[in-house]
């Protein structure tokens, strides 16, 4: 049985509330699970201690029995110092491409030249 520690979504439309559960990886996301390990409420502010509530003893038990945490759960466990910090690739998907960067540079050069020309007058 391939166990996962993952989120199971609850709550209504536009008001998510998640349960942190230990489940067989073959079960549906919101379906059957073996044990509820905590809750996650993304609507609370990031500094609120009620945002993520976990039973760390049971989480460590499941990790010891081979359960794999999902990415989001792994981040929660890193914040709680249960797992070591993992180096992640910083994807640069938001950066513009080469051509767009060249156009932006040309535009900035033209603006600088225009401001110099007005300063000389």
Buried (B, 14 or more C-beta within 10 A) or exposed (E): EEBBBBBBEEEEEEEBBBBBBBBBEEBEEEEEBBBBBBBBBBEEEEEEEEBBEBEEEBBEBBBEEEBBBBEBBBBBBBEEEBBEEEEEEEEEEEEEEEEEEEEEEEEEEEEEEEEEEEEEE
